[in-house]
Amino acid sequence: MTEITGLRRLPWTSLDGKRQYVQTDGFLATVADACEHSMVEAVKEDVRRALGSARDEDSCRAELREAIRFLSRATEDAIMVAELRGERLPAEEPMTNSTISEIRET
């Protein structure tokens, strides 16, 4: 993963499929936060819908295939949001011998 200081990747791409980046503060970052939140809510709804079909013993094969599509899309969206948020986490400092000693003493 390439680290870009002061920028965050947006949850959408350009028209030609390239990743888009913006400053971490500002209007577009707020829009990106809202988009990620919306994606998570859609994931929850897709999972509820798929589980409803799976629990319904009268569901036909077509409905179960649709449930699999819901779960596939939900998984893709959840992975994207996790990756985006992971990219914004601060980099971990490498553990040194003194850090390991401090952990053992605790």
C-alpha distances in whole Angstrom, upper triangle without the diagonal:
4,6,9,12,15,14,13,12,15,16,17,17,19,22,21,18,15,13,15,14,17,18,18,21,24,25,22,20,23,24,20,21,24,22,20,23,25,23,23,27,27,25,28,30,29,29,33,34,33,34,37,38,37,40,42,44,46,42,43,40,39,38,36,34,34,33,30,29,28,27,24,23,23,21,18,19,18,15,14,15,14,10,11,13,11,8,12,13,13,12,14,16,17,20,23,27,28,26,26,30,30,28,31,34,33
4,6,10,13,11,11,11,15,16,18,17,18,22,20,18,15,12,13,12,15,16,16,20,22,24,21,19,23,23,20,21,24,23,21,24,26,24,25,28,28,27,30,32,31,32,35,36,35,37,40,41,40,43,45,47,49,45,45,43,42,41,39,37,36,35,33,31,31,29,27,26,26,24,21,21,21,18,16,17,16,13,13,14,12,9,12,13,13,12,15,17,18,21,24,28,29,26,28,31,31,30,33,35,34
4,6,9,9,10,10,14,16,18,18,20,23,22,20,16,13,14,12,13,14,13,17,20,22,20,17,21,22,19,19,23,22,20,23,26,24,24,28,29,27,30,33,32,32,36,37,36,38,41,42,41,43,46,49,50,46,47,45,43,42,41,39,38,37,34,33,32,31,28,27,27,25,22,22,21,19,17,17,16,13,12,13,11,8,9,11,10,9,13,15,16,20,22,26,27,25,26,30,29,28,31,33,32
4,6,6,7,9,13,16,17,17,18,22,21,19,15,12,12,9,10,10,11,14,17,19,17,15,19,20,17,18,22,21,20,23,25,24,25,28,29,28,30,33,33,33,36,38,37,39,42,42,42,45,47,50,51,47,48,46,44,43,42,40,38,37,36,34,33,32,30,28,27,26,23,22,22,20,18,18,17,14,13,14,13,9,10,12,12,12,15,17,19,23,25,29,29,27,29,32,31,31,34,36,35
4,6,8,11,14,17,19,19,20,24,24,22,19,15,14,11,11,9,9,13,15,18,17,15,18,20,17,18,22,22,20,23,26,25,26,29,30,29,32,34,34,35,38,39,39,41,43,44,44,46,49,52,53,50,50,48,47,45,44,42,41,40,38,36,35,34,32,30,29,28,26,24,24,22,20,19,19,16,14,14,14,10,10,12,10,11,15,16,19,22,24,28,28,26,28,31,30,29,33,34,33
4,7,10,13,16,18,19,20,24,24,22,19,16,13,10,8,6,6,9,12,15,14,12,15,17,15,16,19,20,19,21,24,24,24,27,29,29,31,33,33,34,37,38,39,40,43,44,44,46,48,51,52,49,50,48,47,45,44,42,40,39,38,36,35,34,32,30,29,28,26,24,24,23,20,19,19,17,14,14,15,11,10,12,11,13,17,18,21,25,27,31,30,28,30,33,31,31,35,36,35
4,7,9,13,15,15,16,20,20,18,15,12,10,6,5,5,5,9,11,13,11,9,13,14,12,14,17,17,16,19,21,21,22,25,26,26,28,30,31,32,34,36,36,37,40,41,41,43,46,49,49,46,47,45,43,42,41,39,37,36,35,33,32,31,29,27,26,25,23,21,21,20,17,16,17,15,11,12,13,10,9,12,13,14,18,20,23,26,29,33,32,30,32,35,33,33,36,38,36
4,6,10,12,13,15,18,19,17,14,10,8,5,6,6,6,9,11,13,10,8,11,12,9,11,14,14,13,16,18,17,18,21,22,22,24,27,27,28,30,32,32,34,36,37,38,40,42,45,46,42,43,42,40,38,37,36,34,33,31,29,28,27,26,23,22,22,19,17,17,16,13,12,13,11,8,9,11,8,7,11,12,14,18,20,23,26,29,33,33,30,32,35,33,32,36,37,36
4,7,8,9,12,15,16,13,11,7,6,4,7,9,9,12,13,14,11,9,12,12,9,11,14,12,11,15,16,15,17,20,20,20,23,25,24,26,29,30,30,32,34,35,35,38,40,42,43,40,40,39,36,35,34,32,31,30,28,26,25,24,23,20,20,19,16,15,15,14,11,11,12,10,7,9,11,8,9,12,15,16,19,22,25,28,31,34,35,32,33,37,35,34,37,39,37
4,5,7,10,13,15,12,11,7,6,6,7,10,10,12,13,12,9,8,10,9,6,9,11,9,9,13,14,13,15,18,18,18,21,22,22,24,27,27,28,30,32,33,33,36,38,41,41,38,38,37,34,33,33,31,28,28,27,24,23,23,21,18,18,18,15,13,14,14,10,10,12,11,8,10,13,11,11,15,17,19,22,26,28,31,34,38,38,35,36,40,38,36,40,42,40
4,7,10,13,15,12,11,9,8,9,11,14,13,15,15,14,11,10,12,10,6,9,10,7,7,11,11,9,12,15,14,14,18,19,19,20,23,24,24,26,28,29,30,32,34,37,37,34,34,33,31,29,29,27,25,24,23,21,19,19,18,15,14,15,12,9,11,11,7,7,11,10,7,10,13,12,13,16,19,21,24,27,29,32,35,39,39,36,37,40,39,37,40,42,40
4,7,9,11,9,9,7,7,10,12,15,15,17,17,15,12,12,14,11,9,12,12,9,10,13,13,11,14,17,16,16,20,20,20,22,25,25,25,28,29,30,31,33,35,38,38,34,34,33,30,29,29,27,24,25,24,21,20,20,18,15,16,16,13,11,14,14,10,11,14,13,11,14,16,15,16,19,22,24,27,30,32,35,38,42,42,39,40,44,42,40,43,46,44
4,7,8,5,5,5,6,9,12,16,17,19,18,17,13,14,16,14,12,15,16,13,14,17,17,15,18,20,19,19,23,24,23,25,28,27,27,30,32,32,33,36,37,40,40,36,36,34,32,31,31,28,26,27,25,22,22,22,20,17,18,19,15,14,17,16,12,14,16,14,13,16,18,16,18,21,23,24,28,31,32,36,39,42,43,40,41,45,44,42,45,47,45
4,5,5,5,6,6,10,13,16,18,20,19,18,14,16,18,15,14,18,18,15,17,20,19,18,21,23,22,23,26,27,26,28,31,30,31,34,35,35,36,39,40,43,43,39,39,37,34,34,33,31,29,30,28,25,25,26,23,20,22,22,18,17,20,19,16,17,20,18,16,19,21,19,20,24,26,27,30,33,35,38,41,45,46,43,44,48,47,45,48,50,49
4,5,7,10,10,14,16,20,22,23,22,20,17,19,21,18,17,20,20,17,19,22,21,20,23,25,23,24,27,27,26,29,31,31,31,34,35,35,36,39,40,42,42,38,38,36,33,33,33,30,28,29,28,24,25,26,23,21,23,23,20,19,22,21,18,20,23,21,19,23,24,22,24,27,30,31,34,37,38,42,45,48,49,46,47,51,50,48,51,54,52
4,6,9,11,14,17,21,23,25,24,23,19,21,23,21,19,23,23,20,21,25,23,22,25,27,25,25,29,29,28,30,33,32,32,35,37,36,37,40,41,44,43,39,39,36,33,34,34,31,29,30,29,25,26,27,24,21,24,24,20,20,23,22,18,21,23,21,20,23,24,22,24,28,30,30,33,36,37,41,44,47,48,46,47,50,50,48,51,53,52
4,7,9,13,16,20,21,24,23,22,18,19,22,19,17,20,21,18,18,22,21,19,22,24,22,22,26,27,25,27,30,29,29,32,34,33,34,37,39,41,41,37,36,34,31,31,31,28,27,27,26,22,23,24,21,18,20,20,16,16,19,18,15,17,20,17,16,20,21,19,21,24,27,27,30,33,34,38,41,44,45,43,43,47,46,45,47,50,48
4,6,10,13,17,19,21,21,21,17,18,20,18,16,19,21,18,18,22,22,20,22,25,24,24,27,28,27,29,32,32,31,34,36,36,36,40,41,43,43,40,39,37,34,34,34,31,29,30,28,25,25,26,23,20,22,21,18,17,20,18,15,17,19,16,15,19,19,17,19,22,24,24,27,30,32,35,38,42,43,40,41,45,44,42,45,48,46
4,7,10,14,15,18,18,18,14,14,17,16,13,16,18,15,15,19,19,17,20,23,22,22,25,27,25,27,30,30,30,33,35,35,36,38,40,43,43,39,39,37,35,34,34,31,29,29,28,25,25,25,22,20,21,20,16,16,18,16,12,14,16,13,11,15,16,13,15,19,21,21,24,27,29,32,35,39,40,37,38,42,41,39,42,44,43
4,7,11,12,15,15,15,11,11,15,13,11,14,16,14,14,18,19,17,20,23,22,22,26,27,26,28,31,31,31,34,36,36,37,40,41,44,44,41,41,39,37,36,35,33,31,31,30,27,26,26,24,21,22,22,18,17,19,17,14,15,17,14,12,15,16,14,14,18,20,21,24,27,29,33,36,39,40,37,39,42,41,39,43,45,43
4,7,9,12,12,13,10,9,13,13,10,13,16,14,15,18,19,18,20,23,23,24,26,28,28,29,32,33,33,35,38,38,39,41,43,46,46,43,43,42,39,38,38,36,34,33,32,29,28,28,26,23,23,23,20,18,19,18,15,15,17,14,11,13,15,12,12,16,17,18,22,25,27,30,33,37,37,34,36,40,38,37,40,42,41
4,6,8,9,10,7,7,11,11,9,12,15,14,15,18,19,19,21,23,24,25,27,29,29,31,33,34,35,37,39,40,40,43,44,48,48,45,45,44,41,40,40,38,36,35,34,31,30,30,28,26,25,25,22,20,21,20,17,16,18,16,13,14,16,13,12,16,17,19,23,25,28,31,34,38,38,35,37,40,38,37,41,42,41
4,5,7,9,8,7,10,12,11,13,16,16,16,19,21,21,22,25,26,26,29,31,31,32,35,36,37,38,41,42,43,44,46,50,50,47,48,46,44,43,42,41,38,37,37,34,33,32,31,28,27,27,25,22,23,22,19,18,19,17,14,15,16,13,12,15,16,18,21,24,27,30,32,36,36,33,35,38,36,36,39,40,39
4,7,9,9,6,9,11,10,10,14,15,14,16,19,19,20,22,24,24,26,29,29,30,33,34,35,36,38,40,41,42,44,48,48,45,47,45,43,41,41,39,37,36,35,33,31,31,30,27,26,26,24,21,21,20,18,16,17,16,12,12,14,12,9,12,13,16,19,21,25,28,30,34,33,30,33,36,34,33,36,37,36
4,7,8,6,7,11,11,11,13,15,15,17,19,20,21,23,25,26,27,29,30,32,33,35,36,38,39,41,42,44,46,49,50,47,48,47,45,43,42,41,39,38,37,35,33,32,32,29,28,28,26,23,23,23,20,18,19,19,15,15,17,15,12,15,16,19,22,24,28,30,33,37,36,33,35,38,35,35,38,39,37
4,6,5,6,9,10,11,13,14,16,17,19,20,22,23,25,26,28,29,30,32,34,35,36,38,40,41,42,44,46,49,50,47,48,47,44,43,42,41,38,38,37,35,33,33,32,29,28,29,27,24,24,24,21,19,21,21,17,17,20,18,15,18,19,22,26,28,31,34,37,40,39,36,39,41,39,38,42,43,41
4,5,5,6,9,10,11,12,14,15,17,18,20,21,23,24,26,27,28,30,32,33,35,36,38,39,41,42,44,47,47,44,46,45,42,40,40,39,36,36,36,33,31,31,31,27,27,28,26,22,23,24,21,19,21,21,17,18,21,19,17,20,22,25,28,31,34,37,40,43,42,39,41,44,42,41,44,45,43
4,5,5,6,9,10,10,12,14,15,16,18,20,21,22,24,25,26,28,30,31,32,34,36,37,38,40,42,45,45,42,43,42,40,38,38,36,34,33,33,30,28,29,28,24,24,25,23,19,21,21,18,16,19,18,15,15,19,17,15,19,21,23,27,29,32,35,38,42,42,38,40,43,41,40,44,45,43
4,5,5,6,9,10,10,12,14,15,17,18,20,21,23,24,25,27,29,30,31,33,35,36,37,39,41,44,45,42,43,42,39,38,37,36,33,32,32,30,28,28,27,24,23,23,21,18,19,19,16,14,16,16,12,12,15,14,12,15,17,20,23,26,29,32,35,38,38,35,37,40,38,36,40,41,39
4,5,5,6,9,10,11,12,14,16,17,18,20,21,23,24,26,27,29,30,32,33,35,36,38,39,43,43,40,42,41,39,37,37,36,33,32,32,29,27,27,27,24,22,23,22,19,19,20,17,15,17,17,14,14,17,16,14,17,19,22,25,28,31,34,37,40,40,36,38,41,39,37,41,42,39
4,5,5,6,9,10,10,12,14,15,16,18,20,21,22,24,26,27,28,30,31,33,34,36,37,41,41,38,39,39,36,34,34,33,30,29,30,27,25,25,25,21,20,22,20,17,18,19,16,14,17,17,14,14,18,17,16,19,21,24,27,30,33,36,39,43,42,39,41,44,41,40,43,45,42
4,5,5,6,9,10,10,12,14,15,16,19,20,21,23,24,25,27,28,30,31,33,34,36,39,40,37,38,37,34,33,32,31,28,28,27,25,23,23,22,19,18,19,17,14,15,16,12,10,13,14,10,11,14,14,13,16,19,21,24,28,30,33,36,40,40,36,38,41,39,37,41,42,40
4,5,5,6,9,10,11,12,14,15,17,19,20,21,23,24,26,27,29,31,32,33,35,38,39,36,38,37,35,33,32,31,29,27,27,25,23,23,22,19,18,19,17,14,14,15,13,10,12,13,10,10,14,14,12,15,18,20,23,26,29,32,35,38,38,34,36,39,37,35,38,40,37
4,5,5,6,9,10,11,12,14,15,17,18,20,21,22,24,26,27,29,30,32,33,37,37,34,36,35,33,31,31,30,27,26,26,24,21,22,22,19,17,19,18,14,14,17,14,11,15,16,13,13,17,17,16,18,21,24,27,30,33,35,39,42,41,38,39,42,40,38,41,43,40
4,5,5,6,9,10,10,12,14,15,16,18,20,21,22,24,26,27,28,30,32,35,35,32,33,33,30,28,28,27,24,23,23,21,19,19,19,16,14,16,15,11,12,14,12,10,13,14,12,12,16,16,16,18,22,24,27,30,33,35,39,42,42,38,40,43,41,39,42,44,41
4,5,5,6,9,10,11,13,14,15,17,19,20,21,23,24,26,27,29,30,34,34,31,33,32,30,28,27,26,24,22,22,20,18,17,17,14,13,14,13,9,9,11,9,6,10,11,9,9,13,14,13,15,19,21,24,27,30,32,36,39,39,35,36,39,37,35,38,40,37
4,5,5,6,9,10,11,13,14,16,17,19,20,21,23,25,26,27,29,32,33,30,32,32,30,27,27,27,24,22,22,21,18,18,18,16,13,15,15,11,11,13,12,9,11,14,12,11,15,16,15,17,21,23,25,29,32,33,37,40,40,36,37,40,38,36,39,40,37
4,5,5,6,9,10,11,12,14,15,16,18,20,21,23,24,26,27,31,31,28,30,29,27,25,25,24,21,20,21,19,16,16,17,14,12,14,14,10,11,14,13,10,14,16,14,14,18,19,18,20,24,27,29,32,35,37,40,43,43,40,40,43,41,39,42,44,41
4,5,5,6,9,10,10,12,14,15,16,18,20,21,22,24,26,29,30,26,28,27,25,23,22,22,19,18,18,16,13,13,14,10,9,11,10,6,8,11,9,8,11,13,12,13,16,17,17,19,23,25,27,31,33,35,39,42,42,38,39,42,40,38,41,43,40
4,5,5,6,9,10,11,13,14,15,17,18,20,21,22,25,28,29,26,28,27,25,23,22,22,19,17,18,16,13,13,14,11,8,10,11,7,7,10,10,8,10,13,12,12,15,17,17,18,22,24,26,30,32,33,37,40,40,36,37,40,38,35,38,40,37
4,5,5,6,9,10,11,12,14,15,17,19,20,21,23,26,27,24,26,26,25,22,22,22,19,17,18,17,13,13,15,13,10,12,13,10,10,14,14,11,14,17,16,16,19,21,20,22,25,28,29,33,35,37,40,43,43,39,40,43,41,38,41,42,39
4,5,5,6,9,10,10,12,14,15,17,18,20,21,25,25,22,24,23,21,19,19,18,15,14,15,13,10,11,12,10,7,11,12,9,10,13,13,12,14,17,17,17,20,22,22,24,27,29,31,35,37,38,42,45,45,41,42,45,43,40,43,45,42
4,5,5,6,9,10,10,12,14,15,16,18,20,23,24,21,23,22,21,18,17,17,14,12,13,12,8,8,10,8,5,8,9,7,7,10,11,10,12,15,15,16,18,20,21,22,26,28,29,33,34,36,40,42,43,39,39,42,41,38,40,42,40
4,6,5,6,9,10,11,12,14,15,16,18,22,23,20,23,22,21,18,17,18,16,13,14,14,10,10,12,11,8,10,13,11,9,13,14,13,14,18,18,18,20,22,23,24,27,29,30,34,36,37,41,43,43,40,40,42,41,38,40,42,39
4,5,5,6,9,10,10,12,14,15,17,20,21,18,20,21,19,16,16,17,14,11,13,13,9,10,13,11,9,12,14,12,12,16,17,16,17,20,21,21,23,25,26,27,31,33,34,38,39,41,44,47,47,43,43,46,45,42,44,46,43
4,5,5,6,9,10,11,12,14,16,19,19,16,18,18,16,13,13,13,10,8,10,9,5,6,9,8,6,10,12,11,11,14,15,15,17,20,20,21,23,25,26,27,31,33,34,38,39,40,44,47,47,44,43,46,45,42,44,46,44
4,5,5,6,8,10,10,12,14,17,18,16,18,18,17,14,13,13,11,8,10,10,7,6,10,10,7,9,12,12,11,14,16,16,17,20,21,21,22,25,26,27,30,32,33,36,38,39,43,45,45,42,41,44,43,40,42,44,41
4,6,5,6,9,10,10,12,16,17,15,17,18,17,14,13,15,13,10,12,13,9,9,13,13,10,13,16,15,14,18,19,19,20,23,24,24,25,28,29,29,33,35,35,39,41,42,45,47,48,44,44,47,45,42,44,46,43
4,6,5,6,9,10,11,14,15,12,14,15,14,10,11,12,10,7,10,11,8,9,12,12,11,14,16,16,16,19,20,20,22,24,25,26,27,30,31,32,35,37,38,42,43,44,48,50,51,47,47,50,48,45,47,49,46
4,5,5,6,9,10,13,14,11,13,13,12,9,8,9,8,4,7,8,6,7,10,11,10,12,15,15,15,18,20,20,21,24,25,26,27,29,31,31,35,36,37,41,42,43,47,49,50,46,45,48,47,44,46,48,45
4,5,5,6,9,11,13,11,14,14,14,11,10,12,11,7,10,12,10,9,13,14,12,14,17,17,17,19,22,22,22,25,26,27,28,31,32,32,36,37,37,41,42,43,46,48,49,45,45,48,46,43,44,47,44
4,5,5,6,10,11,9,13,14,14,10,10,13,11,9,12,14,11,12,15,16,15,17,20,20,19,22,24,24,25,28,29,29,31,34,34,35,39,40,41,44,45,46,50,52,52,49,48,51,50,46,48,50,47
4,5,5,8,9,6,9,10,10,7,6,10,9,6,10,12,10,11,14,16,15,17,20,20,20,23,25,25,26,29,30,31,32,35,36,37,40,42,42,46,47,48,51,53,54,51,50,53,52,48,50,52,49
4,6,7,9,7,10,10,11,9,7,10,10,7,9,12,12,11,14,16,15,17,20,21,20,22,25,25,26,28,30,31,32,34,36,36,40,41,41,45,45,46,50,51,52,49,48,51,50,46,48,50,47
4,6,9,8,12,13,14,11,10,14,14,11,13,16,15,14,18,19,18,19,23,23,23,25,27,28,28,31,32,32,33,36,38,38,41,42,43,46,47,47,51,53,53,50,49,51,50,47,48,50,48
4,5,5,9,12,13,10,10,13,13,11,14,17,16,16,19,21,20,22,25,25,25,27,30,30,31,33,35,35,36,39,40,41,44,45,46,49,50,51,54,56,57,53,52,55,54,50,52,54,51
4,6,8,11,13,11,10,14,15,13,16,19,18,18,21,23,23,24,27,28,28,30,32,33,33,36,38,38,39,42,43,43,47,48,48,52,52,53,56,58,59,55,54,57,56,52,53,56,53
4,6,10,11,10,10,14,14,14,16,18,18,19,22,23,23,25,28,29,29,31,33,34,35,37,39,39,40,43,44,45,49,50,50,54,55,55,59,61,62,58,57,60,59,55,57,59,56
4,7,8,6,7,10,10,10,13,15,15,16,18,20,20,22,24,25,26,28,30,31,32,34,35,36,37,40,41,42,46,47,47,51,52,53,56,58,59,56,55,58,57,53,55,57,55
4,5,5,6,9,10,11,13,14,15,17,19,20,21,23,25,26,27,29,31,32,33,35,36,37,39,41,43,43,47,48,49,52,53,54,58,60,61,57,56,59,59,55,57,59,57
4,5,5,6,9,10,11,12,14,15,16,18,20,21,23,24,25,27,29,30,31,33,35,36,37,39,41,42,46,46,47,50,51,52,56,58,59,56,54,58,57,54,55,58,56
4,5,5,6,9,10,11,12,14,15,17,18,20,21,23,24,26,27,29,30,32,33,35,36,38,40,41,44,45,46,50,51,52,56,58,59,56,55,58,57,54,56,58,56
4,5,5,6,9,10,10,12,14,15,16,18,20,21,22,24,26,27,28,30,32,33,34,36,38,39,43,44,45,48,49,50,54,56,57,54,53,56,55,52,54,56,54
4,5,5,6,9,10,11,12,14,15,16,18,20,21,22,24,26,27,28,30,31,32,35,36,37,41,42,42,46,47,48,51,53,55,51,50,53,53,49,51,53,51
4,5,5,6,9,10,10,12,14,15,17,18,20,21,23,25,26,27,29,30,31,33,35,36,40,40,41,45,46,47,51,53,54,51,50,53,53,49,51,54,51
4,5,5,6,9,10,11,12,14,15,17,18,20,21,23,24,26,27,29,30,32,34,35,39,39,41,44,45,47,50,53,54,50,50,53,52,49,51,53,51
4,5,5,6,9,10,10,12,14,15,16,18,20,21,22,24,26,27,28,30,32,33,37,38,38,42,43,44,48,50,51,48,47,50,49,46,48,50,48
4,5,5,6,9,10,10,12,14,15,16,18,20,21,22,24,26,26,28,30,31,35,36,37,40,41,42,46,48,49,46,45,48,48,44,46,49,47
4,5,5,6,8,10,11,12,14,15,17,18,20,21,23,24,25,27,29,31,34,35,36,40,41,42,46,48,50,46,46,49,48,45,47,50,48
4,6,5,6,9,10,11,12,14,15,17,18,20,21,22,24,26,27,29,32,34,35,39,40,41,45,47,48,45,44,48,47,44,46,48,46
4,5,5,6,9,10,10,12,14,15,16,18,20,21,22,24,26,27,30,31,32,36,37,38,42,44,45,42,41,44,44,40,42,45,42
4,5,5,6,9,10,11,12,14,15,17,18,20,21,23,25,26,30,30,31,35,36,37,41,43,45,41,41,44,43,40,42,45,43
4,5,5,6,9,10,11,12,14,15,17,18,20,21,23,25,28,29,31,34,36,37,41,44,45,41,41,45,44,41,43,46,43
4,5,5,6,9,10,11,12,14,15,16,18,20,21,23,26,28,29,33,34,36,39,42,43,39,39,42,41,38,40,43,40
4,5,5,6,9,10,10,12,14,15,16,18,20,21,25,25,26,30,31,33,36,39,40,37,36,40,39,36,38,40,38
4,6,5,6,9,10,11,12,14,15,17,19,20,24,24,26,30,31,33,36,39,40,37,37,40,39,37,39,42,39
4,5,5,6,9,10,11,12,14,15,17,19,22,24,25,29,31,33,36,39,40,36,37,40,39,36,39,41,39
4,5,5,6,9,10,11,12,14,16,17,20,22,23,27,28,30,34,36,37,34,34,37,36,33,35,38,35
4,6,5,6,9,10,10,12,14,15,19,20,21,25,26,28,31,34,35,32,32,35,34,31,34,37,34
4,5,5,6,9,10,11,13,15,18,19,21,25,26,28,32,35,36,33,33,36,35,33,36,38,36
4,5,5,6,8,10,11,13,16,18,20,24,26,28,31,34,35,31,32,35,34,31,34,37,34
4,6,5,6,9,10,11,14,16,17,21,22,24,28,31,32,28,28,32,31,28,31,33,31
4,5,5,6,9,10,13,14,16,19,21,23,27,30,31,28,28,32,31,28,31,34,32
4,5,5,7,9,13,14,16,20,22,25,28,32,32,29,30,33,32,30,33,35,33
4,5,5,7,10,12,15,18,21,23,26,30,30,26,27,31,29,27,30,32,30
4,5,5,9,10,12,15,17,20,23,26,27,23,24,28,26,24,27,30,28
4,6,8,9,12,15,17,20,23,27,27,24,25,29,28,26,29,31,30
4,6,9,12,15,18,20,24,27,27,24,26,29,27,26,29,31,29
4,6,9,12,15,17,21,24,24,20,22,25,23,22,25,27,25
4,6,9,12,15,18,21,21,18,20,23,21,20,24,25,24
4,6,9,12,15,19,19,16,18,21,20,19,22,24,23
4,6,9,12,15,16,13,14,18,17,15,19,21,20
4,6,9,13,13,10,12,15,14,14,17,19,19
4,6,10,11,9,10,14,14,14,16,18,19
4,7,8,6,7,10,11,10,13,15,15
4,5,5,6,9,10,11,13,14,16
4,5,5,6,9,10,11,12,15
4,5,5,6,9,10,11,13
4,5,5,6,9,10,11
4,5,5,6,9,10
4,5,5,6,9
4,5,5,7
4,5,5
4,5
4
